[in-house]
Amino acid sequence: MKTKKTQNTTTNNLMDQLLKSSQIATIKKGKEIEATIVSFSKKGIIFDIGGKSQALLGTREVKELSTYLPYLKEGMKMKVRVVSEEARDGYPVVSLQKFFDRGKWDILRAKKNSEEMIDIVCGDYGKGGLFIDFMGIRGIIPKIQLVEKNSDKPENLIGQKIKVKILEVDQEKNRLVVSQKAAVFNISNKELTDRFDRIKVGKEYSAKVLGVSDFGIFCEIDRVEGLVHISEISWEKVSSAANYAQQGNTIKVMVVEKNPKNMKLNLSLKRLLKDPWESIEELYPKDKEIDGEVIRKEKYGYFVRLDQGIEGLIHISKLTGNEEYKIGQKIKVFVERINKTERRMSLLLPQTARPVTYR
């Protein structure tokens, strides 16, 4: 026969076991706990947070839940943060913000891999293109990735919702690049890769000019994007790319480099022409008087153009100080020195007696 003391001990042990088995969760505002999705309802998601306790998703987050539903399943475990210990219908309220923040990038990567379109909202227009928003993530549509009717006046898209395809997504760099053109024309990555692979380095192509900027001419060859950098436009100094091409023009270019990472092309106009510096010393020997044109004045002297892509400097130390040449003025000069490697030429003015330093 059990004594009263033994009965009390047994009762206490049973209570301890019941408490342990119930796993009553400590519901405290701000605490992060593990929850299991029980079901989906009109009110959002019902979670099991332990000890037969249930919680609901916050009202604000329910509004953006539809985007994530394909990625959530009943029985799925995830971390949630307690927003309120008792608020809606007597249930605790929790937040999935951490999942949302990470989930947005997961969705973008999945959409890029499957080449699905996404809806984005267009924001301000800047030099790089049109800024966009996807569930709080800021990205960009480069101007050349807009369809032609929008690339003329991209600011008309501000505030509008449009469909795009994802070109680049990088969570670590917080970088999202999308294309309206790829969505409208339904261009697939496989199709773009095939076109990119068919283009050969060193070959001449006809390119359509998509736009002109301070640093070059944007083109496309068979819908593959390329850039003629301002340094590749001409053998002579280029002050403005707009002097050489306008949007809608078709120009001849040479492909000088292919970037397989972003499937873009580096193009050149000048390499279709012979480099005038290849035979510079034969063209301009020291003892030959040459016709030139003054093209600009600097504090250290005058620059004179001898031919397209060839210019030289009359250094201030070679001047008397009485010269007042105007831009565009034709003058006679002699070559003092040529540096073919650095593409520099030092010039002298004709003199009755040549200076000792000439030879």
SULNORBEL-V614777 format. One line per field, one symbol per residue. psi: psi as a letter, one per 20 degrees, with the letter a starting at -180 (. if undefined). burial: I if it has 24 or more other C-alpha atoms within 12 Angstrom, else O. A space follows every 10 residues. Layout:
psi = ???
burial = ???
This chain:
psi = pqrhgggggg gggggggggg hhlpqooppi qprpqppgrp ahicppqokq kjqqqqqqgh hhhjhhhihi jqqpipqrpq pphphogoki qqprqkhggg ghhghggggg hghikqqqpr ppbqpahhbp qrpolippaq oqhijqqghh hgmhiiipiq prprqphppo hhilpoprph ghggjlpqhg gggggghhpp piqpqpqpph rpahjapprp oljpqrpoqh ijgqirpphp hiiiqqpiqp qprpohqpnh gjlqqprqgh iiqpoiihkh hhhmqhjppq prpphqprij apppphrpio qrpoqhijqh iipmqqpipp rprqpgqpnh gjlqppqqqp qgppqhig.
burial = OOOOOOOOOO OOOOOOOOOO OOOOIOIOOO OOIIIIIIOO OOOIIIIIIO OOIIIIIIOO IIOOIOOIOO OIOOOOOIOI IIIIIOOOOO IIIIIIIOOI OOIIIOIIIO OIOOIIIIII IIIOIOOOII IIIIIOIIII IIIIIIIOOI IOOIOOIOOO OIIIIIIIIO OOOOIIIIII IIIOOOIIIO OIOOOIOOIO OOOOIIIIII IIIOOIIIII IIIIIIIIII IIIIIIIOOO IOOIIOIOOO IIIIIIOIOO OOIIIIIIII IOOOOIIOOI OOOIOIOOOI OIIIIOOOOO IIIIIIOOII IIIIIOOIOO OOOOOOOOOO IOIIIIIIOO OOIIIIIIII OOOOOOOOO
